[in-house]
């Protein structure tokens, strides 16, 4: 199931983005850090939709980056029980099968004579 989630986090903006306007540098850093990442709370992050709010930046001694408290919206995919997912079977083993689903991989495993899907 796809969800639109609002996230608040301290974004570490790397020095390579310092020449850009703050809002744009945070968008680029979010694309690098969040897109295609998987988290237990959010699921699989598909895209950063918008940056809603950006706080003042701080620099921590010994770290060359700047940190901005930001609020942003992301599009996430979180598979749910009994959800139908299209994919391609890549390998079959005695305990299940491995499948490719767009940008991610999953494993279909046999559990008590029932097939279940687990994303890797």
ABEGO torsion letter per residue (X at the ends): XBBBBBBBBBBBBBAAAAABBAAAAAAAAAAAAABGBBBAAAEBBABBABBABBBBBBBBBGBABBBBBBBBBBBBBBBBBGBBBBBBBABBBAAEBBBBBEABBBBBBBBGGBBBBBBX
